[in-house]
Amino acid sequence: MSTISRRIVLLSSAALAGAAFLGPAQAQDLKITIGYQTVVEPSKVPQADGVYESTTKAAIDWRKFDSGADVIAAVASGSVDIGYVGSSPLAAAASRELPIQTIFIVGLIGESEALVARNGASIEKVADLAGKKVAVPFVSTTHYSLLAALKHEGVDPKSVEILNLRPPEIAAAWARGDIDAAYVWDPALGQIKTSGKVVVDSSQVAAWGAPTFDAWIVRTDFAEKNPEAVRDFVKVTGAAYAEFLAKPDAWSVSSPQAAKIAKLTGAKLDDVPLLLKGYVFPTLGEQASDKFLGGGTVKAVEATSAFLKEQGKVDAVLPDYSKYISSKYVSEALASN
């Protein structure tokens, strides 16, 4: 055997031995594809700072989506591992029995999502939507809230021309004068409010008995193969919320946190502090409680699914939704602190 051949054999053997010693996670860097949305919330700060990458020791491909329905489609296709969705698309996905788990409740939605009527559209209340063109991203939290508001006020949804538009399309349609009202979130919400007025927001709809929330979900197969990465993702997210909840007033217009959030979301810098207050953010310790992942979220998804079935948005309601909600990763994140 030549000297060159012997060197190749020895180097190959050493490489294989090193890979075996390091183990699969270290032999090949982990890659995670995360689908996020332009919602104003605290975890945008560690996203901007690269903290998720440094903590999970993974190469992360951040992909921006305009709606939860788009995120669910990407998760279903296997092109996204972890995704940000609202309670309505989450319930629809679980009802379709997609292989997902809910791993973190972002927050209960309040004033950060709202129904806005165009100035001059003669819409003062929900009942005035009959005969009007109203835009909303279908199978989103705002779609759920719109239908719930119509039901509460006794308005037949068939009497309203409800258009399926994504947030950027809503802003464009509003600018053209094509729609009379829209139920949406920022940055589109901030854009349309400049020439419209809020008719109702999601805090009021929640008081009417139809609360909504946002959440992070993960593909079940990804979580089973990479439990530490999912735990660390949850840990970073929880830390961001803890920082905000400890001193919310510090996240002012002049703060670096607000600047980073505005840059990532496209929201107006001046609006960021107010938008952050438009959510009720649970702490990492509260996540695993009966109110959230420990039981309450299962009931909320069941109720949302039942409503979507009633509205003809899903074909069937499952007898049990618990397999789609997991407190495992928040509990492990807490234990590792």
N, C-alpha and C positions, 0 to 999 in steps of 0.2 A: 504494500500500500504506500502511495506517495505521501510525502510530508504534508502537502496541501490537503489530500484526502483525509489524512488522520486529523488534521486541524478541524476540518469541516465536521467530522464525526464527533470529535470531542466538544466542539462548540455547540453542536445540535443537542448532544446529550446534556450538557450543562444548562442549556436553555430550557429543555424539557424538565429537568430536575428542579430548576428554579421556579418554573410555572407550577409544578406540583407542590412545591414548598409554600409558594405564596397563596395558592388556592384560587378558585375561579374568579372571585370578586376582585382580587388584586392583580391577577394575571392579565385581566382585560378590564379597562376602565368602564364603569357603568355609564350608560347613556339613558337619559330620561327625557321624554317629550311631554311638556306640560302645556295644556290649553288654558289660557287665562282670558279674562274679559276686562273691559275698561271701567270696572266698578271702583269707586273711590273707597279704599279700605287699607288698613295698616300694613298688610303683607306686601304691598307694592314697594315698600322701603327696602326690605331685605332682598327683594327681587332686583331692584335697581343697584344695590350694593354688591351683588354676587354672593350673598351669604348662603343661599341655598346650595350653590355649587361647592363652596368651601366646606360646608357642614356635611353634605351627603357624599362628598368626594366624587361627584359625578359630573359628566358633561351634560348640560341641560339645554335642550332646544325649546325656547319659549315661543309659543305660537298664539297670536292674538285672534280671538273669535268675537263675532258680533252678537251672538246669542247662545243660550244654553242648548238649544236644539242643535245648533251646529257643533257644539262641543260633544254632545251625546253621539252624533253621527260619526265624529272622528274617533271617539272612544270605541264605539261599536265596530268600526272598521279595523281597529288595532293600531291606528296611526298616532294616537295620543294615549299616554299611560296614566296621567293624572290630570283631572280637569275641574274647572270652576263652573258650577251650574246653579240654577235656582231650583226651588222646591217643586215647581210644576214640571219642568223637564226631567228632574230626578224621579218623580213619581211615575211619569210616563215611561221612562226607561226601565224602572223596576217592574212596572206592570207588563212590559214586553219581555221581562226576565233576562235582561242583558246582564252579563257577568261583571257586576260592579259592586263596590262597597263605598258607603259614605264614611269618610274618615275625619272630617272636621266641619263643624257648623260655623260658617263665617259670621253670620249675624241675622237677627230678625229685622226684616225690612220695614222701614218707617217712611219718613218724608223723602227718602232718596229715590223713590219711584212714585210717579204721579200722573194723573190724567190732566192734560192741559188742553184748554179750548182756545181756538184762535180768536183774537179780538175781532168783534163784529160778526161772529158766527151764531149769535143768539143762543149760546149755551151757558146757562147759569148753574144748572144742576144736572145730575146723571139722567134724570127723566127727559131732559132736552136733547139727548143723543139720538132719539128716534128720528129716522130720516136723514141722519148725518153720516158723513164719511169719517170713520175713526180708524187710525192706523195703530198696529201693535204687532210685535214679533210673536207669531203663533207658538204655542206650547212653551211660553215663557212665564215668569212670575207675573209680569204685567198683564199678560193675556188672561191668566187665572184671576187676577184682581179685577180686571175689567168685567169679566163674566160674572164674578161674584157681586160686583157693585150693581150690575144690571139686574141680577136676580133679587138683590136686596131691595131695590127700588121698584121692582115689578115691571121692568122693561123687557119686552120680548127681544132677544138677541137678533132675531130675524128682521126686526124693524130697523136695525142699525146696519149700515154697510161697513162691515169690519174688514179691513184690508191687512194682509200679512206682509209687513215690511220690517226689515232689520233697522236698527237705530240709525245708521248713516243714510239709509233710504228714507227714513222718516224725516230727518233733517232736510234732505233735498226736496222731498214732496211738500214739506211745510213751506220752504222757501219759494216754491213754484205756485203755492196757493192751491194745491191739489186736494188737501184734506182739511177737515174742520176741527179735528181733535186728534190727540195721540196719547197713549199711555206708555211711558218709556222711562229710561234711566239716563244718567249722565254719560257722555257729554251732550248727547242729543237733547236731554231734558233741559239743560241750561240754555241751549240754543233756541228752543221753541218758546221758552218762557219769556224771552225778550219781546215777543209780540203776541203773547197769550197769557192766560191766567189759569191757575190751578183750580180745578173743580173738586177733586178729591185726591188724597194720597193714600199710600198703602198702610199708614198707621190707622187711618179711619176705617179702611176696609177690614183690617185686622180686628178692630173693635166691633165690626159687624159680624165677626165670626169666621173670617177667612184670612188668617195670618199667612205670611210668606217668609221665606228665608233663603239664604244662599249657602252653598256648601262646596267642599272639595270632595271629589270622588276619585277612586282609583280602580283600574282594571284588576279584577280578582287574581288573574294569573300573574300579573306583574307584582302584586303585593305578596303573593305566596313565594315568589322567587327572590324578592328583594325586601324583606320585612324591615331590615335596619334602615334602608333608604326611606321607606314610607314613614317610619318612626321619626327619623331626623327631619323630614319635610314638615311633619306635624309639629315637631319641637320648635323649629324656626318660626313657623307661622304663629304658634302660641306665644312665643317670646315677643314678636312684633305687637301682638294685641295687648300683652301685659305692659309693654312700654307705653303704648297709647293710653290705656286705661289708668295707669299710674299718674300721668300728667297730661290729660287731654288738651289743656289750654296751651301747653308748650308746642303743640302742633299748629301753630298760628300761620298766618299768611307769610310771615317773614322767615319761617323755619325751613331748614333743609329738608325735613320730612315732607312738608307740603309741596315744595318745589319738585321733589322726586316723584311724588304721586301725580302731580299735574302733568309732568313730562310723559309719564308712562300711560296715563289714561286719556289725555287730551282735554281734561276738565279745566275750567278757568281757575287759575291760582287763587283768586279771591273767594271762590266757592268751596274750595277744599275743606276748610275747617267746619263749615256748616254741613257739608255732605257727610263728613265723618260722624257728625252728631245725628245723622238721619238713620243710623243703625243702632241696634242694641247688640253689642259684641260680648259673647260669653267668654269667660276666662278659660284657660286650659283646664283648671280644676273643675269648672262647671261643665265642661264638655261631656265627661263621662257620667254625669248625674242623671237622675230619672227625668229631669226636665229636657235633656237633649239626647245624646247618643245612648244613654242608659235606658231609654224607654220612650221619652216624649217624641223623639224624632220619628220613631216607627209609627206612632199614632198619627202624627202630622202627615206622614207620607200616605198612610191608609186613608185618611180623610180627604187629602188632595186627590188621590186616585179615584175615590168614590165620586167626587165632584166632577172629575174629568170624564168618568164613565157616564154620568148623568148628562153631561154636555156633548157626549158622542165623540170625545177626543181620544179615548182609549177603548179597546174592545172588551176588556174584562178586568176585574179587580181580583187580586190574589188573596187567598185566605190568610197569608202570613208574609209580612214584609221584613221581618227581622234579619234575614240573611243579607239584606242590602244595607244594613246599618251596623257599623263596628266601632266599639269603644276601645278596642285592643290597642290601637296605635297612640291614642291620647293617654291611655293609662301607662304605656311603656315610655312615652315621652316624659310624663311626670316623674316616673321612677328613675329616669336617667338624669334628671336635673341635679 
